[in-house]
Amino acid sequence: MELEQERAFIGTYQRLGFIKKGRLVVLDLKKERNLYQIDPITGEEKKILPDQKLFDEAISYYQAADYLNQHHLNRRNFNKGN
């Protein structure tokens, strides 16, 4: 995977996170969104200006995962030998 394509997903019961290119998107239940720059060496985070495109990307990944889960499309059908 190319460096530009690397990403990570993290979550708790209250918040979801998406990391891409050293930036962390945090989404919470109150529909609040924050963006942080993460220092890979120290782990320090600094709140930065919002990036709507990155927010939309993070939300779309979680929406797609929820759709797959809700419609049982993330399960293999072992009865058909797949």
Biotite code that builds the C-alpha atoms (Angstrom):
import biotite.structure as struc

atoms = struc.array([
    struc.Atom([0.000, 0.000, 0.000], chain_id="A", res_id=1, res_name="MET", atom_name="CA", element="C"),
    struc.Atom([1.301, 3.407, -0.909], chain_id="A", res_id=2, res_name="GLU", atom_name="CA", element="C"),
    struc.Atom([1.913, 5.907, 1.886], chain_id="A", res_id=3, res_name="LEU", atom_name="CA", element="C"),
    struc.Atom([-0.808, 8.167, 0.451], chain_id="A", res_id=4, res_name="GLU", atom_name="CA", element="C"),
    struc.Atom([-3.346, 5.342, 0.817], chain_id="A", res_id=5, res_name="GLN", atom_name="CA", element="C"),
    struc.Atom([-2.570, 4.443, 4.431], chain_id="A", res_id=6, res_name="GLU", atom_name="CA", element="C"),
    struc.Atom([-5.330, 5.054, 6.937], chain_id="A", res_id=7, res_name="ARG", atom_name="CA", element="C"),
    struc.Atom([-6.522, 3.810, 10.319], chain_id="A", res_id=8, res_name="ALA", atom_name="CA", element="C"),
    struc.Atom([-9.904, 3.505, 11.977], chain_id="A", res_id=9, res_name="PHE", atom_name="CA", element="C"),
    struc.Atom([-10.388, 3.734, 15.724], chain_id="A", res_id=10, res_name="ILE", atom_name="CA", element="C"),
    struc.Atom([-13.448, 3.914, 17.893], chain_id="A", res_id=11, res_name="GLY", atom_name="CA", element="C"),
    struc.Atom([-15.085, 3.810, 21.283], chain_id="A", res_id=12, res_name="THR", atom_name="CA", element="C"),
    struc.Atom([-18.736, 3.704, 22.272], chain_id="A", res_id=13, res_name="TYR", atom_name="CA", element="C"),
    struc.Atom([-18.877, 7.493, 22.147], chain_id="A", res_id=14, res_name="GLN", atom_name="CA", element="C"),
    struc.Atom([-16.477, 8.506, 19.375], chain_id="A", res_id=15, res_name="ARG", atom_name="CA", element="C"),
    struc.Atom([-15.134, 7.346, 16.035], chain_id="A", res_id=16, res_name="LEU", atom_name="CA", element="C"),
    struc.Atom([-11.726, 8.212, 14.663], chain_id="A", res_id=17, res_name="GLY", atom_name="CA", element="C"),
    struc.Atom([-10.144, 8.176, 11.235], chain_id="A", res_id=18, res_name="PHE", atom_name="CA", element="C"),
    struc.Atom([-6.438, 8.831, 10.682], chain_id="A", res_id=19, res_name="ILE", atom_name="CA", element="C"),
    struc.Atom([-5.017, 9.739, 7.287], chain_id="A", res_id=20, res_name="LYS", atom_name="CA", element="C"),
    struc.Atom([-1.788, 11.538, 6.405], chain_id="A", res_id=21, res_name="LYS", atom_name="CA", element="C"),
    struc.Atom([-1.053, 12.304, 10.055], chain_id="A", res_id=22, res_name="GLY", atom_name="CA", element="C"),
    struc.Atom([-4.433, 13.931, 10.612], chain_id="A", res_id=23, res_name="ARG", atom_name="CA", element="C"),
    struc.Atom([-7.038, 12.562, 13.010], chain_id="A", res_id=24, res_name="LEU", atom_name="CA", element="C"),
    struc.Atom([-10.750, 13.125, 12.453], chain_id="A", res_id=25, res_name="VAL", atom_name="CA", element="C"),
    struc.Atom([-12.852, 12.645, 15.607], chain_id="A", res_id=26, res_name="VAL", atom_name="CA", element="C"),
    struc.Atom([-16.622, 12.205, 15.220], chain_id="A", res_id=27, res_name="LEU", atom_name="CA", element="C"),
    struc.Atom([-18.889, 11.977, 18.248], chain_id="A", res_id=28, res_name="ASP", atom_name="CA", element="C"),
    struc.Atom([-22.517, 11.179, 19.064], chain_id="A", res_id=29, res_name="LEU", atom_name="CA", element="C"),
    struc.Atom([-23.453, 14.864, 19.281], chain_id="A", res_id=30, res_name="LYS", atom_name="CA", element="C"),
    struc.Atom([-22.442, 15.265, 15.612], chain_id="A", res_id=31, res_name="LYS", atom_name="CA", element="C"),
    struc.Atom([-19.417, 17.296, 16.653], chain_id="A", res_id=32, res_name="GLU", atom_name="CA", element="C"),
    struc.Atom([-16.337, 16.949, 14.476], chain_id="A", res_id=33, res_name="ARG", atom_name="CA", element="C"),
    struc.Atom([-12.756, 17.854, 15.259], chain_id="A", res_id=34, res_name="ASN", atom_name="CA", element="C"),
    struc.Atom([-9.527, 17.582, 13.318], chain_id="A", res_id=35, res_name="LEU", atom_name="CA", element="C"),
    struc.Atom([-6.057, 17.165, 14.791], chain_id="A", res_id=36, res_name="TYR", atom_name="CA", element="C"),
    struc.Atom([-2.530, 17.002, 13.405], chain_id="A", res_id=37, res_name="GLN", atom_name="CA", element="C"),
    struc.Atom([-0.674, 14.106, 15.011], chain_id="A", res_id=38, res_name="ILE", atom_name="CA", element="C"),
    struc.Atom([3.090, 14.082, 15.518], chain_id="A", res_id=39, res_name="ASP", atom_name="CA", element="C"),
    struc.Atom([4.175, 10.490, 14.703], chain_id="A", res_id=40, res_name="PRO", atom_name="CA", element="C"),
    struc.Atom([7.238, 10.701, 16.946], chain_id="A", res_id=41, res_name="ILE", atom_name="CA", element="C"),
    struc.Atom([5.826, 12.247, 20.109], chain_id="A", res_id=42, res_name="THR", atom_name="CA", element="C"),
    struc.Atom([2.150, 11.375, 19.658], chain_id="A", res_id=43, res_name="GLY", atom_name="CA", element="C"),
    struc.Atom([1.247, 14.969, 20.424], chain_id="A", res_id=44, res_name="GLU", atom_name="CA", element="C"),
    struc.Atom([-1.907, 16.304, 18.852], chain_id="A", res_id=45, res_name="GLU", atom_name="CA", element="C"),
    struc.Atom([-2.736, 19.828, 17.780], chain_id="A", res_id=46, res_name="LYS", atom_name="CA", element="C"),
    struc.Atom([-6.248, 20.929, 16.848], chain_id="A", res_id=47, res_name="LYS", atom_name="CA", element="C"),
    struc.Atom([-6.271, 22.299, 13.288], chain_id="A", res_id=48, res_name="ILE", atom_name="CA", element="C"),
    struc.Atom([-8.774, 23.963, 10.974], chain_id="A", res_id=49, res_name="LEU", atom_name="CA", element="C"),
    struc.Atom([-11.602, 21.766, 9.665], chain_id="A", res_id=50, res_name="PRO", atom_name="CA", element="C"),
    struc.Atom([-11.246, 19.964, 6.332], chain_id="A", res_id=51, res_name="ASP", atom_name="CA", element="C"),
    struc.Atom([-14.723, 19.177, 4.984], chain_id="A", res_id=52, res_name="GLN", atom_name="CA", element="C"),
    struc.Atom([-13.387, 16.726, 2.395], chain_id="A", res_id=53, res_name="LYS", atom_name="CA", element="C"),
    struc.Atom([-11.616, 14.698, 5.088], chain_id="A", res_id=54, res_name="LEU", atom_name="CA", element="C"),
    struc.Atom([-14.708, 14.816, 7.340], chain_id="A", res_id=55, res_name="PHE", atom_name="CA", element="C"),
    struc.Atom([-16.839, 13.553, 4.443], chain_id="A", res_id=56, res_name="ASP", atom_name="CA", element="C"),
    struc.Atom([-14.368, 10.747, 3.717], chain_id="A", res_id=57, res_name="GLU", atom_name="CA", element="C"),
    struc.Atom([-14.376, 9.598, 7.345], chain_id="A", res_id=58, res_name="ALA", atom_name="CA", element="C"),
    struc.Atom([-18.169, 9.698, 7.555], chain_id="A", res_id=59, res_name="ILE", atom_name="CA", element="C"),
    struc.Atom([-18.558, 7.783, 4.290], chain_id="A", res_id=60, res_name="SER", atom_name="CA", element="C"),
    struc.Atom([-16.326, 4.933, 5.492], chain_id="A", res_id=61, res_name="TYR", atom_name="CA", element="C"),
    struc.Atom([-18.349, 4.539, 8.685], chain_id="A", res_id=62, res_name="TYR", atom_name="CA", element="C"),
    struc.Atom([-21.683, 4.857, 6.834], chain_id="A", res_id=63, res_name="GLN", atom_name="CA", element="C"),
    struc.Atom([-20.618, 2.163, 4.358], chain_id="A", res_id=64, res_name="ALA", atom_name="CA", element="C"),
    struc.Atom([-19.531, -0.153, 7.160], chain_id="A", res_id=65, res_name="ALA", atom_name="CA", element="C"),
    struc.Atom([-22.848, 0.406, 8.954], chain_id="A", res_id=66, res_name="ASP", atom_name="CA", element="C"),
    struc.Atom([-24.818, -0.349, 5.770], chain_id="A", res_id=67, res_name="TYR", atom_name="CA", element="C"),
    struc.Atom([-22.892, -3.580, 5.197], chain_id="A", res_id=68, res_name="LEU", atom_name="CA", element="C"),
    struc.Atom([-23.460, -4.629, 8.792], chain_id="A", res_id=69, res_name="ASN", atom_name="CA", element="C"),
    struc.Atom([-27.174, -3.708, 8.867], chain_id="A", res_id=70, res_name="GLN", atom_name="CA", element="C"),
    struc.Atom([-27.851, -5.656, 5.645], chain_id="A", res_id=71, res_name="HIS", atom_name="CA", element="C"),
    struc.Atom([-25.659, -8.627, 6.648], chain_id="A", res_id=72, res_name="HIS", atom_name="CA", element="C"),
    struc.Atom([-23.429, -8.065, 3.628], chain_id="A", res_id=73, res_name="LEU", atom_name="CA", element="C"),
    struc.Atom([-20.299, -8.402, 5.751], chain_id="A", res_id=74, res_name="ASN", atom_name="CA", element="C"),
    struc.Atom([-20.951, -12.099, 6.368], chain_id="A", res_id=75, res_name="ARG", atom_name="CA", element="C"),
    struc.Atom([-20.000, -15.038, 4.243], chain_id="A", res_id=76, res_name="ARG", atom_name="CA", element="C"),
    struc.Atom([-22.712, -17.433, 3.215], chain_id="A", res_id=77, res_name="ASN", atom_name="CA", element="C"),
    struc.Atom([-21.143, -20.778, 4.140], chain_id="A", res_id=78, res_name="PHE", atom_name="CA", element="C"),
    struc.Atom([-24.239, -22.721, 3.056], chain_id="A", res_id=79, res_name="ASN", atom_name="CA", element="C"),
    struc.Atom([-23.467, -21.964, -0.592], chain_id="A", res_id=80, res_name="LYS", atom_name="CA", element="C"),
    struc.Atom([-19.824, -22.972, -0.295], chain_id="A", res_id=81, res_name="GLY", atom_name="CA", element="C"),
    struc.Atom([-18.460, -19.422, -0.763], chain_id="A", res_id=82, res_name="ASN", atom_name="CA", element="C"),
])
